[in-house]
Amino acid sequence: MILSSDSLKLCFKLSLASLLLCMIPQVQAGASNKNGNPYGNGTFFTDSGTFSAVERSSNGFLGVIQFATRTANTSTNSLTNSGIATIFAEGQQFVGSAFGTVNGSQIAATYSGFFGVSILVPTVTFNTNGEIQSTTFQSQDLTNSCSGQFTGTLQNSYPTQFFNGQGQSTTIINTLRRSDFTIISTANNFTTSVSGSRWTQ
């Protein structure tokens, strides 16, 4: 059967229209950021979510942190945040809370941890000649602490986000000075590098 010129043109137009209709969903998925498309401009990832991070320094500091981010997080609501911070430093393990914020491509987190210790503090009694008459020891509870913060830059890599950054942390360690039996506090600062990723939206 031989088709006329008009029939051939009509068949070509119908074939072209069918092909375009088949391609529309693919074009929409790859070119738009609507409906949560992860390959758009990055707004697929919300500011709120759960992140995990590992923080390290060259002098033995290690922090393992899981925290939730909110656009309105501040230091005043950090204690009600569900974030967890576990810090290893100064030969101790500090456990506490963490919270964070996301602003565009920047992520920031703050954390604090504590470690309770008991030490024996001596009480010396002297006689009238100035000689030691007796020495008694009393247990005293001390709380050592570790607090810090870090900032990082988010990188979108579907289906998650990664970040790398830098931070600062400070430990406060209480010790008993043997010379006069007084308790002194020593603060040590750590410069850290951090890496982490998003767990949930």
C-alpha positions in Angstrom: 0.0 0.0 0.0 1.4 3.4 -1.0 0.7 6.3 1.4 0.1 9.8 0.1 2.3 12.7 0.9 -0.3 14.0 3.4 -0.6 10.6 5.1 3.2 10.4 5.5 3.2 13.9 7.1 0.4 13.0 9.5 2.2 9.7 10.5 5.4 11.6 11.2 3.6 14.2 13.3 1.9 11.6 15.4 5.1 9.7 15.9 6.9 12.8 17.0 4.1 13.7 19.4 4.1 10.3 20.9 7.9 10.4 21.4 7.7 13.8 23.1 4.9 12.6 25.4 7.2 9.7 26.5 10.1 12.1 27.3 8.2 14.7 29.3 8.4 12.8 32.7 12.2 12.3 32.2 12.7 16.0 31.4 10.6 17.0 34.4 12.6 14.7 36.7 16.0 15.9 35.6 15.4 19.6 35.1 13.1 20.6 38.0 13.5 20.8 41.7 9.8 20.3 42.3 8.4 17.4 44.2 11.7 16.8 46.1 13.9 16.2 43.1 17.4 15.5 44.6 19.2 16.6 41.5 18.0 20.2 41.5 19.5 23.1 43.4 19.9 21.4 46.8 16.6 22.5 48.5 15.7 18.8 48.5 17.5 18.7 51.9 15.7 20.5 54.7 17.4 22.6 57.4 16.0 20.2 60.1 17.4 16.7 60.3 19.6 14.3 62.3 23.4 14.3 61.7 26.3 12.4 63.0 29.9 13.6 63.3 33.4 12.4 64.3 35.7 15.1 65.6 39.5 14.5 66.1 42.7 16.3 67.0 46.3 15.4 66.8 46.7 15.2 70.6 44.3 12.4 71.3 40.9 14.2 71.4 38.0 12.2 69.9 34.4 13.2 69.8 31.5 11.1 68.6 28.4 13.3 68.2 24.9 12.8 67.1 22.7 15.9 66.9 19.5 17.2 65.5 19.4 20.5 63.7 16.6 23.2 63.8 16.5 26.6 62.2 15.7 28.1 65.6 18.2 26.2 67.8 19.9 28.4 70.4 22.0 27.8 73.5 18.8 28.2 75.6 17.2 25.1 74.3 20.3 22.9 74.0 19.4 20.9 77.1 16.1 19.8 75.7 17.6 18.7 72.4 17.9 15.0 71.9 21.5 15.2 70.7 24.2 13.0 72.3 27.9 13.9 72.7 30.5 11.3 73.7 34.0 12.9 74.1 37.2 11.1 74.8 40.0 13.4 76.1 42.4 13.7 79.0 42.0 9.9 79.6 38.3 10.4 80.5 35.0 9.9 78.7 32.7 12.9 78.8 29.0 12.3 78.1 26.5 15.1 77.4 24.2 16.8 74.9 24.5 18.4 71.5 22.5 20.6 69.2 23.0 22.2 65.8 21.8 24.5 63.1 21.8 24.5 59.3 22.0 27.8 57.4 22.2 27.4 53.7 25.3 25.3 53.0 26.7 25.8 56.5 26.2 23.5 59.5 27.2 24.2 63.1 27.0 22.2 66.3 27.6 22.9 70.0 28.1 20.2 72.7 29.0 19.7 76.3 29.9 16.7 78.3 30.7 15.8 81.9 32.6 13.3 83.9 32.2 12.9 87.7 35.1 11.9 89.9 35.6 11.5 93.6 38.8 12.4 95.3 40.0 12.0 98.9 40.8 15.4 100.5 42.9 15.2 103.7 42.1 17.3 106.8 45.1 17.7 109.0 44.8 18.4 112.8 47.8 19.9 114.6 48.6 19.7 118.3 49.7 22.7 120.5 53.3 22.1 119.5 52.5 22.5 115.8 52.9 18.9 115.1 50.5 16.8 113.1 48.2 15.1 115.5 45.9 13.3 113.0 44.9 13.2 109.4 41.5 12.3 108.1 40.3 11.9 104.5 36.9 13.0 103.2 35.6 12.1 99.8 34.7 15.0 97.6 32.9 14.8 94.3 34.2 16.8 91.4 32.8 17.3 87.9 35.2 17.6 85.0 33.7 19.0 81.8 34.3 19.2 78.1 32.5 21.7 75.8 33.0 22.8 72.2 31.7 23.6 68.8 32.4 23.1 65.2 31.3 24.5 61.8 31.3 22.7 58.4 30.2 23.0 54.8 27.5 20.8 53.6 27.9 18.9 50.3 24.9 17.4 48.6 25.4 13.8 47.4 22.1 12.1 46.9 20.6 10.5 48.9 22.4 12.2 51.7 24.7 15.1 52.7 28.2 15.1 53.9 30.2 17.8 55.7 33.8 18.6 56.7 34.9 21.4 59.0 36.9 22.7 61.9 36.2 23.1 65.6 37.4 24.1 69.1 36.9 22.2 72.3 37.9 22.9 76.0 38.3 20.5 78.9 38.3 21.6 82.5 40.0 19.0 84.7 40.0 19.3 88.6 42.9 17.8 90.5 44.2 17.9 94.0 47.4 19.7 94.6 49.5 17.7 97.0 51.6 20.6 98.3 48.7 22.3 100.1 45.8 20.0 99.4 43.8 22.5 97.4 41.8 21.7 94.3 42.9 23.3 91.2 41.2 23.4 87.7 43.2 23.2 84.5 41.7 24.2 81.2 43.1 22.6 78.0 42.1 23.7 74.5 41.9 21.5 71.4 41.7 22.5 67.8 39.8 19.8 65.9 38.8 18.6 62.4 35.4 17.2 61.9 33.5 15.1 59.3 30.0 13.8 59.3 26.8 13.1 57.4 23.0 13.4 57.5 21.1 10.5 59.0 17.5 11.5 58.5 15.5 14.4 57.1 
